[in-house]
Amino acid sequence: MCGIVGYVGPKNAVPLLIEGLKRLEYRGYDSAGVAVRQADGALAVRKRMGRLANLEDALEAAPLAGGLGIGHTRWATHGEPSEINSHPHLDCAGRIAVVHNGIIENYLALRAELESKGHVFRSQTDTEVIPHLIEEILKDGKTSRGEAIRAALRAARGAYALGIVFRDEPDALYAARCGSPLIVGVGDGEQFIASDVPAILNRVKRVIYLNDGEVAELRPSGVAVAKLDGTPVVPAIKAVTLRAEAAERAGFETFMLKEIHEQPRVLRALLDAHVRKDGAVDLGEAESLVAAQAKAVQRILILSCGTAYYAGMYGRLLLERWTGIPCETDLGSEFRYRGPRLPVGTLAIAVSQSGETADTLASVRLARDMGCQVLGICNVPGSTLLRESDAALLTQAGPEIGVASTKAFTAQLMAFALLAIRIGRLRGTLSAAREQELTAELARIPDGIHRVLERQDEIRAISQKYFECYNALYLGRRFNYPIALEGALKNKEISYQHAEGYAAGEMKHGPIALINEFLPVVCLCTPTADEVRDKMISNLKEVEARKGRIVAVVAEGDHSLDRLAQDVIPVPETIEEFSPLVNVVALQLFAYHNAKLRGADIDKPRNLAKSVTVE
């Protein structure tokens, strides 16, 4: 969850570290800190509680300068948010500084052993055992610093991404990874480390994605990588294709609002990449795996967490409808612990914006151990998920900086639509003519979303009526049930207004007890006519009878609910299967304006982090 950045080179590290931390603050903002090796040989540390701005103020009051440094923005796990628990952490002598993302699971045993040898700990964190352990190993006077790091990590158990600097080694920055993401930025006479690419996007054009169990030694002249046993590794150096402006707000008041408005462009790009001129779907890199599996697969298992789980729920409905393959979704955080049984012929589909979600990755590894091939649906090139999948369907949404996912989610929905169409065509459950009809309808979705965005002022006016309510209920059926869940989640994440998403038919089994004249009930009422629509109207009548305040998302031109609902949000009509792609944008804007009216920090909601890299 935490963000890490580091630099070694001829420039002053401090402004580079702060620049990188600003782009990583979405990973955690309980505290921030830097350690810099100064020209006078001192290893100086500055740490502050709260947002990065507090650290900036401290550095302005007492500046640091030097060509070697590491920085950290924290999402607290072990030890409460406090200055003493903030990173970087030092050894006893103040010669070694460490920043860490992850959890050292055996830190209590390591700490007890080190304390018995005279080490004094200052914090309650698991991280602090690392500099002390390195310090202890170096006491023999024979071990190199690189080997001391590798020996320390061989003794540690758990997940980590580490940046390490030594006071007595002014031109070396060390980095290590196991289970938490970390990249090396390869520059000209300078090198960087970062938790993800956007942190150093305008500084380097080439990166190395470290693999688990690798330690990198960065010097201005180059980068050397070795495994924990010291075996040298020849790293693959990848070109950075993202543009620096992709990680900027571009005139929008928040990253989230920018990312909401980017959705038409993102979906058009995904369609352009995977729909041929004749209307046929081509899955690109994933085509070979899907073609090989399409007829043989007996069951599909979708693994994901959070917002991606709701995308998986939608994907399950599409896949079962258009392919006839039995399909189930499972939470990455629960899958390993339920004693799963995966029959031969199961294809696993893993969904993650970052590709670094710890629970999803652990579930993928279990599924692979059980004989499944894995298709990864992910937004981040070079991510662990994509590297560990047999094939990848890249959603190409670009950097998503806002903690609450928006464009990455709709891109996941579109990816599932394309995947279901393609498998259906390969299995013969969809005809060529039906494929063309569906892709033509998909091609209209970006313009439909644009029309929703044009209603932002109307949605803001509706939010004005409800933002002070303590609770909200979101209802949907069939393909829009996952969207009700996602809409409620968005509201919870950024406005802190308690909200629950429910299958509308389940309202009678509990939530109906909450309905009164103070409860807004947000209802997804598209498409305009079928048995699901009729059932939804019945559910709304039940809400009306109890004086609930109905906010209905309806198709443009549908006035049948004008008298039943207190407020309506019209959206462009499409087929039921694709209505979630349009409906969810209305709910994103509703949550956004609720949050703004409530004075919440929309891009950095409390207690949350963008990438959940710990269990």
C-alpha positions as CSV (number, residue, x, y, z in Angstrom):
1,M,0.0,0.0,0.0
2,C,2.8,2.4,0.9
3,G,4.7,4.4,-1.8
4,I,8.5,4.2,-2.3
5,V,10.8,6.4,-4.3
6,G,14.6,6.6,-4.5
7,Y,17.4,8.4,-6.4
8,V,21.1,8.1,-6.9
9,G,22.9,10.5,-9.3
10,P,24.4,13.9,-9.7
11,K,21.3,16.0,-8.9
12,N,19.9,17.0,-5.6
13,A,17.7,14.0,-4.6
14,V,15.2,16.0,-2.5
15,P,13.0,17.7,-5.1
16,L,13.0,14.4,-7.1
17,L,11.9,12.5,-4.1
18,I,9.1,15.0,-3.3
19,E,8.0,14.9,-7.0
20,G,7.8,11.2,-6.9
21,L,6.0,11.1,-3.6
22,K,3.4,13.5,-4.8
23,R,2.5,11.0,-7.5
24,L,2.5,8.1,-5.0
25,E,0.5,9.7,-2.3
26,Y,-2.6,7.9,-3.4
27,R,-0.9,4.7,-2.0
28,G,-1.0,6.1,1.5
29,Y,-1.0,9.4,3.4
30,D,-0.7,8.6,7.1
31,S,2.8,10.1,7.0
32,A,5.7,10.8,4.8
33,G,9.5,11.0,5.1
34,V,12.9,11.1,3.3
35,A,16.4,10.1,4.1
36,V,19.2,11.9,2.2
37,R,23.0,11.3,2.2
38,Q,24.3,14.9,2.3
39,A,27.6,16.2,1.0
40,D,29.1,16.4,4.5
41,G,28.6,12.7,4.9
42,A,25.6,12.9,7.2
43,L,22.6,10.6,6.6
44,A,19.7,13.0,7.4
45,V,16.1,12.1,7.9
46,R,12.9,14.2,7.9
47,K,9.6,12.7,8.7
48,R,6.1,14.2,9.3
49,M,2.7,12.9,10.2
50,G,-0.2,13.4,7.8
51,R,-0.1,14.6,4.2
52,L,3.0,15.1,2.2
53,A,2.6,18.9,2.4
54,N,3.6,18.7,6.1
55,L,6.9,17.1,5.0
56,E,7.4,19.8,2.4
57,D,7.0,22.4,5.0
58,A,9.6,20.7,7.2
59,L,12.1,20.6,4.3
60,E,11.5,24.2,3.5
61,A,12.3,25.1,7.1
62,A,15.3,22.9,7.3
63,P,16.5,22.0,3.8
64,L,18.4,18.8,2.9
65,A,20.6,18.3,-0.2
66,G,22.5,15.3,-1.6
67,G,22.7,13.0,-4.6
68,L,21.4,9.9,-2.8
69,G,18.1,9.5,-1.1
70,I,14.9,7.5,-0.4
71,G,11.4,8.6,0.3
72,H,8.2,7.1,1.6
73,T,4.5,7.8,1.9
74,R,2.8,5.5,4.5
75,W,-0.4,3.6,4.8
76,A,-0.1,2.2,8.4
77,T,-0.2,-1.5,9.1
78,H,2.0,-2.2,12.1
79,G,2.1,0.7,14.5
80,E,-0.3,3.6,14.6
81,P,0.2,6.7,12.4
82,S,2.9,8.7,14.2
83,E,6.1,10.4,13.5
84,I,8.2,7.8,15.2
85,N,6.5,5.0,13.2
86,S,7.0,6.9,9.9
87,H,9.6,5.8,7.4
88,P,12.5,5.9,6.8
89,H,13.8,3.7,9.7
90,L,17.4,3.6,10.9
91,D,19.7,1.1,12.5
92,C,21.2,1.8,15.9
93,A,24.2,3.8,14.6
94,G,22.2,5.8,12.1
95,R,24.3,4.5,9.2
96,I,21.5,2.6,7.4
97,A,18.1,3.9,6.3
98,V,15.2,1.8,5.0
99,V,11.8,2.4,3.4
100,H,9.4,-0.5,3.1
101,N,6.1,-1.4,1.5
102,G,4.7,-4.8,2.8
103,I,4.7,-6.8,6.0
104,I,7.5,-8.7,7.6
105,E,5.5,-11.5,9.1
106,N,8.2,-12.8,11.5
107,Y,9.3,-9.4,12.7
108,L,8.5,-10.1,16.4
109,A,10.9,-13.1,16.5
110,L,13.6,-11.2,14.6
111,R,13.1,-8.2,16.9
112,A,13.4,-10.3,20.0
113,E,16.6,-11.9,18.8
114,L,18.1,-8.5,17.8
115,E,17.1,-6.9,21.2
116,S,18.9,-9.8,22.9
117,K,22.0,-8.7,21.1
118,G,21.7,-5.1,22.3
119,H,19.8,-3.5,19.5
120,V,17.4,-0.7,20.5
121,F,14.2,-0.2,18.6
122,R,12.4,3.2,18.4
123,S,9.2,2.3,16.6
124,Q,6.4,-0.3,16.7
125,T,6.8,-1.1,13.0
126,D,7.7,-4.4,11.4
127,T,10.0,-2.5,9.1
128,E,12.6,-1.4,11.7
129,V,13.9,-5.0,12.0
130,I,15.4,-4.7,8.5
131,P,18.1,-2.0,9.2
132,H,19.0,-3.6,12.5
133,L,19.3,-7.0,10.9
134,I,21.6,-5.6,8.2
135,E,23.6,-3.8,10.9
136,E,24.0,-7.0,12.8
137,I,25.2,-9.0,9.8
138,L,27.7,-6.3,8.9
139,K,29.4,-6.5,12.3
140,D,31.7,-9.3,11.1
141,G,33.5,-6.7,9.0
142,K,33.8,-9.2,6.1
143,T,30.3,-9.2,4.5
144,S,29.6,-6.7,1.7
145,R,26.6,-4.5,2.0
146,G,24.8,-6.2,-0.9
147,E,25.3,-9.6,0.7
148,A,24.2,-8.3,4.1
149,I,21.0,-7.2,2.5
150,R,20.4,-10.5,0.8
151,A,21.2,-12.4,4.1
152,A,18.8,-10.2,6.0
153,L,16.1,-10.9,3.5
154,R,16.7,-14.6,3.6
155,A,16.0,-14.4,7.3
156,A,12.8,-12.3,6.8
157,R,9.5,-13.8,6.0
158,G,6.7,-11.9,4.3
159,A,6.1,-9.3,1.6
160,Y,8.4,-6.4,0.9
161,A,9.5,-3.7,-1.5
162,L,12.5,-2.0,0.0
163,G,14.7,1.0,-0.7
164,I,18.0,1.0,1.3
165,V,20.8,3.5,1.6
166,F,24.1,3.6,3.6
167,R,25.7,6.6,5.0
168,D,29.2,5.3,4.1
169,E,28.3,4.5,0.5
170,P,27.3,7.7,-1.2
171,D,26.9,6.4,-4.7
172,A,24.8,3.2,-4.1
173,L,21.0,2.8,-3.8
174,Y,19.7,-0.7,-3.0
175,A,16.3,-2.1,-3.8
176,A,14.6,-5.4,-3.2
177,R,11.2,-7.0,-3.9
178,C,9.1,-9.9,-2.7
179,G,5.4,-9.7,-3.1
180,S,5.1,-5.9,-3.3
181,P,5.7,-4.0,-6.5
182,L,8.9,-2.1,-7.2
183,I,10.5,-0.8,-10.4
184,V,13.9,0.5,-11.3
185,G,14.0,3.6,-13.5
186,V,17.1,3.4,-15.8
187,G,18.5,6.9,-16.5
188,D,21.6,8.4,-18.1
189,G,24.1,8.8,-15.3
190,E,21.3,8.5,-12.7
191,Q,18.9,5.8,-11.5
192,F,15.6,5.7,-9.7
193,I,13.3,3.3,-7.8
194,A,9.6,3.7,-7.4
195,S,6.5,1.7,-6.5
196,D,5.0,2.4,-9.9
197,V,5.9,4.1,-13.2
198,P,3.9,7.4,-12.8
199,A,6.2,8.4,-9.9
200,I,9.1,8.8,-12.3
201,L,7.3,9.1,-15.6
202,N,8.9,12.4,-16.6
203,R,12.4,11.3,-15.5
204,V,13.1,8.1,-17.3
205,K,12.2,6.3,-20.5
206,R,13.3,2.8,-19.5
207,V,12.4,0.7,-16.5
208,I,13.1,-2.7,-15.0
209,Y,10.3,-4.6,-13.3
210,L,11.9,-6.4,-10.4
211,N,10.8,-9.9,-9.8
212,D,10.2,-11.6,-6.4
213,G,13.4,-12.5,-4.7
214,E,15.6,-10.0,-6.6
215,V,17.9,-7.4,-5.1
216,A,19.1,-4.5,-7.2
217,E,22.2,-2.3,-6.7
218,L,21.9,1.0,-8.4
219,R,24.8,3.3,-9.1
220,P,24.9,6.3,-11.4
221,S,26.8,4.2,-13.9
222,G,24.3,1.4,-14.0
223,V,22.2,-1.3,-12.3
224,A,23.1,-4.8,-11.2
225,V,20.5,-7.4,-10.1
226,A,20.9,-10.6,-8.2
227,K,18.8,-13.2,-6.6
228,L,18.8,-13.7,-2.8
229,D,21.4,-16.4,-3.2
230,G,23.7,-14.0,-5.0
231,T,23.1,-15.4,-8.5
232,P,23.4,-12.6,-11.0
233,V,20.3,-11.8,-13.1
234,V,20.2,-10.1,-16.5
235,P,17.2,-7.9,-16.1
236,A,14.8,-7.1,-19.0
237,I,14.7,-3.4,-19.7
238,K,11.4,-2.1,-20.9
239,A,10.5,1.1,-22.7
240,V,8.1,3.5,-20.9
241,T,5.2,4.2,-23.3
242,L,3.0,6.3,-21.0
243,R,3.1,10.1,-21.4
244,A,4.0,12.3,-18.4
245,E,0.8,14.4,-18.8
246,A,-1.2,11.2,-18.2
247,A,-0.4,11.5,-14.5
248,E,-1.4,15.2,-14.3
249,R,-4.8,16.7,-13.5
250,A,-5.0,18.6,-16.8
251,G,-7.1,21.4,-15.5
252,F,-9.7,19.3,-13.6
253,E,-10.3,20.0,-9.9
254,T,-9.4,16.4,-9.0
255,F,-7.9,13.3,-10.5
256,M,-11.1,11.4,-10.0
257,L,-13.2,13.9,-12.0
258,K,-10.5,13.9,-14.8
259,E,-10.7,10.1,-14.9
260,I,-14.5,10.0,-15.0
261,H,-14.3,12.3,-18.0
262,E,-11.6,10.2,-19.7
263,Q,-13.9,7.1,-19.9
264,P,-15.2,7.7,-23.5
265,R,-11.7,8.0,-24.8
266,V,-10.5,4.9,-22.8
267,L,-13.3,2.8,-24.1
268,R,-12.9,4.0,-27.7
269,A,-9.2,3.0,-27.5
270,L,-10.1,-0.4,-26.2
271,L,-12.6,-1.0,-29.0
272,D,-10.1,0.3,-31.6
273,A,-7.6,-2.2,-30.3
274,H,-9.9,-5.3,-30.3
275,V,-12.7,-4.8,-32.8
276,R,-11.8,-5.2,-36.5
277,K,-13.5,-3.2,-39.3
278,D,-15.7,-6.1,-40.1
279,G,-17.1,-6.0,-36.5
280,A,-15.2,-9.2,-35.4
281,V,-13.4,-9.2,-32.0
282,D,-9.7,-9.9,-31.9
283,L,-8.2,-10.2,-28.4
284,G,-4.7,-9.6,-29.4
285,E,-2.2,-11.1,-27.0
286,A,-5.0,-13.1,-25.3
287,E,-6.2,-14.5,-28.6
288,S,-4.1,-17.7,-28.6
289,L,-5.1,-18.7,-25.1
290,V,-8.7,-18.0,-25.6
291,A,-8.9,-19.8,-28.9
292,A,-7.2,-22.8,-27.4
293,Q,-9.5,-22.8,-24.4
294,A,-12.8,-21.7,-25.9
295,K,-14.2,-25.2,-26.7
296,A,-12.3,-27.2,-24.1
297,V,-13.0,-25.1,-21.0
298,Q,-15.6,-26.6,-18.7
299,R,-15.8,-23.9,-16.1
300,I,-14.6,-20.3,-15.7
301,L,-13.5,-19.0,-12.3
302,I,-13.1,-15.2,-11.9
303,L,-10.8,-14.0,-9.1
304,S,-10.7,-10.4,-8.0
305,C,-11.2,-7.9,-5.1
306,G,-13.0,-4.7,-4.4
307,T,-14.3,-2.8,-7.4
308,A,-12.7,-5.4,-9.7
309,Y,-14.9,-8.1,-8.0
310,Y,-18.0,-6.2,-9.2
311,A,-16.6,-6.2,-12.7
312,G,-16.1,-9.9,-12.4
313,M,-19.7,-10.4,-11.3
314,Y,-20.7,-8.6,-14.5
315,G,-18.3,-10.7,-16.5
316,R,-19.8,-13.9,-15.1
317,L,-23.3,-12.9,-16.3
318,L,-22.1,-12.1,-19.8
319,L,-20.0,-15.2,-20.1
320,E,-22.8,-17.5,-19.0
321,R,-25.3,-15.8,-21.3
322,W,-23.2,-15.7,-24.5
323,T,-20.9,-18.8,-24.1
324,G,-23.0,-21.3,-22.1
325,I,-20.0,-22.0,-19.9
326,P,-20.7,-22.3,-16.1
327,C,-19.0,-19.4,-14.4
328,E,-18.4,-18.3,-10.9
329,T,-16.8,-15.3,-9.1
330,D,-14.7,-15.5,-6.0
331,L,-13.1,-12.9,-3.8
332,G,-9.4,-13.1,-3.8
333,S,-9.4,-12.6,-0.1
334,E,-11.6,-15.6,0.5
335,F,-10.8,-18.1,-2.3
336,R,-7.7,-19.7,-0.6
337,Y,-9.5,-20.2,2.7
338,R,-12.6,-22.0,1.6
339,G,-10.8,-25.2,0.4
340,P,-11.6,-24.7,-3.3
341,R,-12.1,-27.6,-5.7
342,L,-11.3,-26.8,-9.2
343,P,-12.2,-29.5,-11.8
344,V,-10.1,-30.2,-14.8
345,G,-10.9,-27.8,-17.6
346,T,-11.2,-24.7,-15.4
347,L,-10.0,-21.4,-16.8
348,A,-9.1,-18.7,-14.2
349,I,-9.6,-15.1,-15.1
350,A,-8.0,-12.6,-12.7
351,V,-9.0,-9.0,-12.6
352,S,-7.0,-6.1,-11.1
353,Q,-6.5,-2.5,-11.9
354,S,-2.9,-2.5,-10.6
355,G,-2.0,-6.1,-11.1
356,E,-0.4,-6.0,-7.6
357,T,-3.4,-6.8,-5.3
358,A,-1.9,-9.3,-2.8
359,D,-5.1,-11.4,-2.3
360,T,-5.7,-11.7,-6.0
361,L,-2.2,-12.7,-6.8
362,A,-2.2,-15.3,-4.0
363,S,-5.4,-16.8,-5.4
364,V,-3.9,-16.8,-8.9
365,R,-0.9,-18.8,-7.7
366,L,-3.2,-21.3,-6.0
367,A,-5.3,-21.7,-9.1
368,R,-2.2,-22.3,-11.1
369,D,-1.0,-24.9,-8.6
370,M,-4.3,-26.6,-9.1
371,G,-3.8,-26.8,-12.9
372,C,-5.6,-23.8,-14.2
373,Q,-4.5,-21.6,-17.0
374,V,-4.8,-17.9,-16.1
375,L,-6.0,-15.0,-18.2
376,G,-5.2,-11.6,-16.5
377,I,-7.3,-8.5,-17.1
378,C,-5.3,-5.6,-15.9
379,N,-4.5,-1.9,-16.5
380,V,-0.8,-1.8,-15.7
381,P,1.8,-3.1,-18.2
382,G,4.6,-5.0,-16.6
383,S,2.5,-5.7,-13.4
384,T,3.0,-8.9,-11.4
385,L,-0.4,-10.2,-12.5
386,L,0.4,-9.9,-16.2
387,R,3.8,-11.5,-15.7
388,E,2.3,-14.4,-13.9
389,S,-0.7,-15.0,-16.2
390,D,-0.6,-17.2,-19.3
391,A,-2.1,-14.4,-21.3
392,A,-3.2,-10.8,-20.7
393,L,-6.0,-8.6,-21.8
394,L,-4.7,-5.1,-21.1
395,T,-7.4,-2.6,-20.4
396,Q,-5.2,0.4,-21.5
397,A,-7.0,3.0,-19.3
398,G,-3.7,4.8,-18.5
399,P,-2.6,5.8,-15.0
400,E,-5.5,6.0,-12.5
401,I,-4.4,8.3,-9.7
402,G,-7.7,8.8,-7.9
403,V,-8.0,6.1,-5.2
404,A,-11.6,5.3,-6.1
405,S,-11.6,3.5,-9.4
406,T,-13.6,4.8,-12.3
407,K,-12.1,4.5,-15.8
408,A,-10.3,1.3,-14.9
409,F,-13.7,-0.2,-13.9
410,T,-15.5,0.6,-17.0
411,A,-12.5,-0.6,-19.0
412,Q,-12.8,-3.9,-17.2
413,L,-16.5,-4.1,-18.1
414,M,-15.7,-3.5,-21.7
415,A,-12.9,-6.1,-21.6
416,F,-15.4,-8.7,-20.3
417,A,-17.9,-7.8,-23.0
418,L,-15.2,-8.3,-25.7
419,L,-14.1,-11.5,-24.1
420,A,-17.6,-12.9,-23.8
421,I,-18.4,-12.1,-27.4
422,R,-15.2,-13.7,-28.7
423,I,-15.6,-16.9,-26.7
424,G,-19.2,-17.1,-27.8
425,R,-18.2,-16.7,-31.4
426,L,-15.5,-19.4,-31.1
427,R,-17.9,-21.8,-29.4
428,G,-20.6,-21.1,-31.9
429,T,-23.1,-19.8,-29.4
430,L,-23.0,-16.4,-31.1
431,S,-23.3,-16.1,-34.8
432,A,-21.2,-13.7,-36.9
433,A,-24.2,-11.5,-37.5
434,R,-24.9,-11.4,-33.7
435,E,-21.2,-10.6,-33.1
436,Q,-21.5,-7.6,-35.5
437,E,-24.7,-6.4,-33.8
438,L,-23.1,-6.5,-30.4
439,T,-19.8,-4.8,-31.4
440,A,-21.8,-2.1,-33.2
441,E,-23.8,-1.5,-30.0
442,L,-20.6,-1.4,-28.0
443,A,-19.2,1.2,-30.4
444,R,-22.1,3.5,-29.3
445,I,-21.3,3.3,-25.7
446,P,-18.5,6.0,-25.5
447,D,-20.9,8.6,-27.0
448,G,-23.5,7.5,-24.6
449,I,-21.2,8.0,-21.7
450,H,-20.4,11.5,-23.1
451,R,-24.1,12.3,-22.9
452,V,-24.1,11.3,-19.3
453,L,-21.2,13.5,-18.6
454,E,-23.1,16.4,-20.1
455,R,-25.7,15.9,-17.4
456,Q,-23.2,16.6,-14.6
457,D,-25.0,19.8,-13.5
458,E,-28.3,17.9,-13.2
459,I,-26.7,15.2,-11.2
460,R,-25.1,17.7,-8.9
461,A,-28.5,19.3,-8.3
462,I,-29.8,15.9,-7.2
463,S,-26.8,15.3,-4.9
464,Q,-27.6,18.7,-3.3
465,K,-30.9,17.1,-2.0
466,Y,-29.3,14.0,-0.5
467,F,-25.7,14.7,0.5
468,E,-26.6,15.3,4.2
469,C,-28.4,11.9,4.5
470,Y,-26.8,9.4,6.8
471,N,-27.5,6.4,4.7
472,A,-28.4,5.4,1.1
473,L,-29.6,2.2,-0.6
474,Y,-28.7,1.2,-4.1
475,L,-30.9,-1.4,-6.0
476,G,-30.3,-3.2,-9.2
477,R,-31.3,-6.4,-10.9
478,R,-29.4,-8.9,-13.1
479,F,-26.7,-7.1,-15.1
480,N,-27.2,-4.0,-13.0
481,Y,-27.0,-5.7,-9.6
482,P,-23.1,-5.4,-9.7
483,I,-23.5,-1.8,-10.6
484,A,-25.7,-1.1,-7.6
485,L,-22.9,-2.6,-5.5
486,E,-20.3,-0.5,-7.2
487,G,-22.4,2.7,-6.9
488,A,-22.8,2.1,-3.2
489,L,-19.1,1.4,-2.8
490,K,-18.1,4.7,-4.6
491,N,-20.4,6.6,-2.3
492,K,-18.9,5.0,0.8
493,E,-15.3,5.4,-0.5
494,I,-15.3,9.1,-1.2
495,S,-18.2,10.7,0.6
496,Y,-18.2,8.6,3.8
497,Q,-22.0,8.4,3.4
498,H,-23.0,4.9,4.5
499,A,-24.5,3.1,1.5
500,E,-25.4,-0.4,0.7
501,G,-26.0,-2.1,-2.7
502,Y,-28.6,-4.8,-3.0
503,A,-30.2,-7.0,-5.5
504,A,-33.6,-5.4,-5.7
505,G,-35.5,-8.6,-5.0
506,E,-33.6,-9.0,-1.8
507,M,-34.7,-5.7,-0.4
508,K,-37.6,-7.4,1.3
509,H,-35.2,-9.6,3.2
510,G,-33.8,-7.0,5.5
511,P,-33.1,-3.5,4.0
512,I,-36.8,-2.7,3.7
513,A,-36.7,-2.1,7.5
514,L,-34.5,0.9,6.9
515,I,-36.7,2.7,4.5
516,N,-38.3,5.9,5.6
517,E,-38.7,9.5,4.4
518,F,-35.0,10.2,5.1
519,L,-33.5,7.3,3.0
520,P,-32.5,7.9,-0.6
521,V,-33.0,4.7,-2.7
522,V,-31.0,4.8,-5.9
523,C,-32.6,2.5,-8.4
524,L,-31.2,1.3,-11.8
525,C,-34.2,1.1,-14.0
526,T,-32.9,0.4,-17.5
527,P,-33.7,-1.1,-19.9
528,T,-37.2,0.1,-20.6
529,A,-39.1,-3.1,-20.9
530,D,-38.7,-6.8,-19.9
531,E,-39.6,-9.0,-16.9
532,V,-36.7,-7.6,-14.9
533,R,-38.0,-4.1,-15.4
534,D,-41.4,-5.1,-14.3
535,K,-40.0,-6.6,-11.1
536,M,-38.0,-3.5,-10.5
537,I,-41.2,-1.3,-10.7
538,S,-42.7,-3.6,-8.1
539,N,-39.7,-3.0,-5.8
540,L,-40.1,0.8,-6.3
541,K,-43.7,0.6,-5.3
542,E,-42.6,-1.1,-2.1
543,V,-40.2,1.8,-1.5
544,E,-42.9,4.4,-2.2
545,A,-45.3,2.7,0.2
546,R,-42.8,3.3,3.0
547,K,-42.1,6.9,1.9
548,G,-38.6,6.2,0.7
549,R,-37.0,8.9,-1.6
550,I,-36.4,7.3,-5.0
551,V,-33.6,8.4,-7.3
552,A,-34.2,6.5,-10.6
553,V,-31.6,6.0,-13.3
554,V,-33.8,5.7,-16.5
555,A,-33.4,5.5,-20.2
556,E,-33.7,8.8,-22.1
557,G,-37.3,9.3,-23.2
558,D,-38.7,7.1,-20.5
559,H,-41.2,9.1,-18.4
560,S,-43.0,6.2,-16.8
561,L,-41.3,6.8,-13.5
562,D,-41.7,10.5,-13.3
563,R,-44.6,10.3,-10.8
564,L,-43.1,7.4,-8.8
565,A,-39.5,8.8,-8.3
566,Q,-38.6,12.0,-6.6
567,D,-35.7,12.4,-9.0
568,V,-34.6,10.8,-12.3
569,I,-31.3,10.6,-14.0
570,P,-31.8,10.0,-17.8
571,V,-29.1,8.0,-19.6
572,P,-28.8,6.8,-23.2
573,E,-30.7,3.6,-23.9
574,T,-28.7,0.5,-24.9
575,I,-29.3,-3.2,-24.5
576,E,-29.5,-4.5,-21.0
577,E,-26.1,-6.3,-21.3
578,F,-24.3,-3.0,-21.9
579,S,-26.4,-0.7,-19.7
580,P,-24.0,-1.1,-16.8
581,L,-21.3,0.8,-18.8
582,V,-23.5,3.8,-19.0
583,N,-25.4,3.6,-15.7
584,V,-22.3,3.4,-13.6
585,V,-21.0,6.8,-14.9
586,A,-24.2,8.4,-13.5
587,L,-23.5,6.8,-10.1
588,Q,-19.8,7.9,-10.2
589,L,-21.0,11.5,-10.7
590,F,-23.6,11.2,-8.0
591,A,-21.0,9.9,-5.5
592,Y,-18.5,12.6,-6.6
593,H,-20.9,15.5,-6.0
594,N,-22.1,14.0,-2.7
595,A,-18.4,13.9,-1.6
596,K,-17.7,17.4,-2.8
597,L,-20.7,18.8,-1.0
598,R,-19.7,16.9,2.2
599,G,-16.2,18.5,2.0
600,A,-14.4,15.2,1.6
601,D,-10.9,14.8,0.1
602,I,-12.0,13.0,-3.0
603,D,-8.7,11.9,-4.4
604,K,-7.4,10.7,-1.0
605,P,-10.2,9.2,1.0
606,R,-9.4,8.4,4.5
607,N,-8.0,5.0,5.4
608,L,-7.8,3.9,1.8
609,A,-5.0,3.2,-0.6
610,K,-5.0,2.7,-4.3
611,S,-3.1,-0.6,-4.5
612,V,-3.7,-3.1,-1.7
613,T,-0.4,-4.9,-1.7
614,V,-0.8,-6.5,1.8
615,E,-3.3,-9.1,3.0
